[in-house]
Amino acid sequence: MSSNFAGKAELSTDRSFARSAWLLACAGPFIFLTALILVALYGAPEHDDFCFAYENVRYGFVPTVLHFYTGLSGRIVPLLIIQIPAAVAQAASSSILPAYVATLIAFALLFIAGSAFAMVRMWPNVGGPALIVLMLGFPAAIAGATPSAHDLLYWLPGLACYVPPGLVTILILGECVYAIDREQKFSIQATTWAVVAAFLSATCNEFTAVWLVAILAASLLARFAFGQKMQGGHHCIIAAAVVIGWLIVAAAPGNGQRMAAVDSGWDLSFSIRDGLEFSLIDLGTLLVSPSLIGWLVLVVAVSTAIPAPKKRDGRREKWLAWGIVAVCLGCWYFEYFLHQLITGARLVDRAQNQALILIVFGFTLSSAFLARIYWPQLREKLALGGASISFDKPVWPLLLNAMIAISLYFSTTGSRLRLERATFDAFWEEAVARDGLLASSPDQVVKVPRHRWKPATLISADITSNIGCVARYYHNKELIAVDPPSDGAR
């Protein structure tokens, strides 16, 4: 009896230590994401922001959307989002700077929350601190591997077109996979939110609609192949909402004017070839990203620690694992191809962020399925001291904590933040000084110093880009860009 009591006490102690170790494992991604949110405090509007800000202050939301819809682009939802800081600033009778910062922070939190929710849906049988690690680790992995943290988090026109539809895409993909894996049907509630979200995301850019239709078609094909109830009506309703959203974007009169300004677009063979080349180059860069590698190791470890499901279909799991990768890689390439076809240029960093969100989620799903398929072998390989990997053993979360922290520290974004951190305060001081100068100067001709400090995390273009929009926002003044003062003049 005493030996049983001692064994139970030892098990309870191990579980207590394990829980503390899993909480410690949350520290790496939590600190990383917190640092990224705090960097948003240094954010400032740039060129395109002021074009929308001026229109909003003068005409309001709807007329501004109609103006840009007929003259620039049919991306309805981003056209609304980009106006938020100006509307907030006008309502609060304040500078646009704090309103812009608040908007950036709100969308950073939305990015983290949407990514975290995708993990909750993916691992319904994982709870407690281990689930928190997954919820924080996924957005941290994306942010660490992004080609441009500036376009992902700190520039509203860059994130508005690609981050929200990226999140919607992975949530819909996740729901499709979840339903197929567990042989469940789409509920009315899930279908309703998917219809609304899919419609809105389809109005964010030109390619998201194709992605969503491809995912829905793959879902129907998988249900047919596995002998499950098709629920064709639910899929078709969501697809119809996607098509309607895409038609709104495609029918915009502004598209014709924008495309007419591009001389090197619409070369099909060139786009197929170069789109493939650039997509493979960027995919290779992503595959060696420290944050992605660390994240996938975590996914495999957690998936191996979960007890094997009682009801399994190995054939279905293999098809899902590789089918998800195939669909996501196809969507990845299509975005590169379409951008190359329309613009004649390589896919820009801000658009790569949406592809990044999808491909990292796809690799996550696939890794989890593969870990389930090879569950016995992995548990044998990952055994330490004769004990298999388990949520109740503190050694594993401690090892994972060290690995996650190292992978995020040496990630692309982590390295850039360490490199540029010393310039953030100086950049912000210059932004505040510029805003104060333009808002208070009574002169109609104002000489505006360019930024001396230009951290790539926070700025991509200076005052000379769309200087006319800046001038109109600050009461139709004529602005002349001049060189920043030297160190001795500061």
Secondary structure, DSSP 8 states (H G I E B T S, - for coil): -HHHHHHHHHHHHHHHHHHHHHHHHTHHHHHHHHHHHHHGGG----HHHHHHHHHHHHH-HHHHHHHHHHHT---HHHHHHTTHHHHHHHHHTS-HHHHHHHHHHHHHHHHHHHHHHHHHHH-TT--HHHHHHHHHHHHHHHHHH-S-HIIIII-HHHHHTTHHHHHHHHHHHHHHHHHHHTT----HHHHHHHHHHHHHHHTT-SSHHHHHHHHHHHHHHHHHHTT----HHHHHHHHHHHHHHHHHHHT-HHHHHHHHT-SS---HHHHHHHHHHHHHHHHHHHHT-HHHHHHHHHHHHHHHHS---SS--HHHHHHHHHHHHHHHHHHHHHHHHHHHHHHSS---HHHHHHHHHHHHHHHHHHHHHHHHHTHHHHHHHT-BTTB---TT-THHHHHHHHHHHHHHHTSHHHHHHHHHHHHHHHHHHHHHHHHHHHHH---SEEEEE--S---TTT-S--TTTTHHHHHHHTTS-EEEEE----GGG-
